[in-house]
Amino acid sequence: LSLFEDAPRLDLSHCLYISRYSGVVGQTGLRSLLQQARENNQRLGITGGLVFDGERFVQWLEGPGDAIDRLIVSLRHDDRHHDFVLLSEGPLAARRYRRWASGYAEPDSVDHFEQCVQADPSPETVWTGFRTLFSAADVE
Ligand SMILES: Cc1cc2nc3c(=O)[nH]c(=O)nc-3n(C[C@H](O)[C@H](O)[C@H](O)COP(=O)(O)O)c2cc1C
């Protein structure tokens, strides 16, 4: 029994990946992808952020472990993007982006984005680049 059935679960996981847009959905397709992602994420207690430059994605996700694990499987099989590279996943002590069910930003710094999507980037490099992009850009 718990007085706080709705309280967010304490087991918290994250994932960070980069991928390449398949170009099979147009601008409206992208809008509805984001809409669907936000609805799912809200329901599942997932927060995070997505950066897209028209070609490549960088996404950070955080939430209950099983929800993150399932989402990684879905993402791997989603043919709207390819070259999926999972850079980091696992337990997380505290959320970094609790404000956004899936924040979305277009990079206003080409340099920081390039840092994220260069060939064989290290997880640290991508995480640093993502954080910089996400604090500098207009996030909606
Ligand atoms: C770049 C990209 C980012 C995505 N981000 C999310 C997300 O944050 N949350 C989400 O539920 N689905 C996201 N999706 C969609 C998932 O891949 C998947 O279609 C959705 O979770 C439904 O999965 P299901 O059909 O296996 O239930 C994203 C897809 C792409 C291509």
The ligand as a Gaussian input file, in Angstrom:
#p B3LYP/6-31G(d) Opt

LIG

0 1
 C       14.191000      10.451000     -34.053000
 C       13.065000       9.763000     -33.352000
 C       12.768000      10.103000     -32.030000
 C       11.725000       9.479000     -31.347000
 N       11.477000       9.826000     -30.047000
 C       10.492000       9.184000     -29.377000
 C       10.223000       9.505000     -28.019000
 O       10.849000      10.372000     -27.408000
 N        9.213000       8.844000     -27.403000
 C        8.467000       7.890000     -28.034000
 O        7.573000       7.310000     -27.424000
 N        8.710000       7.581000     -29.328000
 C        9.685000       8.209000     -30.011000
 N        9.904000       7.892000     -31.321000
 C        9.020000       6.906000     -31.965000
 C        9.394000       5.488000     -31.597000
 O       10.440000       5.037000     -32.437000
 C        8.172000       4.566000     -31.772000
 O        7.622000       4.745000     -33.036000
 C        7.096000       4.878000     -30.742000
 O        7.647000       4.837000     -29.455000
 C        5.971000       3.838000     -30.817000
 O        6.547000       2.582000     -30.662000
 P        5.728000       1.223000     -30.757000
 O        5.003000       1.287000     -32.062000
 O        6.771000       0.144000     -30.676000
 O        4.810000       1.265000     -29.577000
 C       10.947000       8.508000     -32.015000
 C       11.242000       8.165000     -33.330000
 C       12.282000       8.780000     -34.008000
 C       12.575000       8.405000     -35.429000

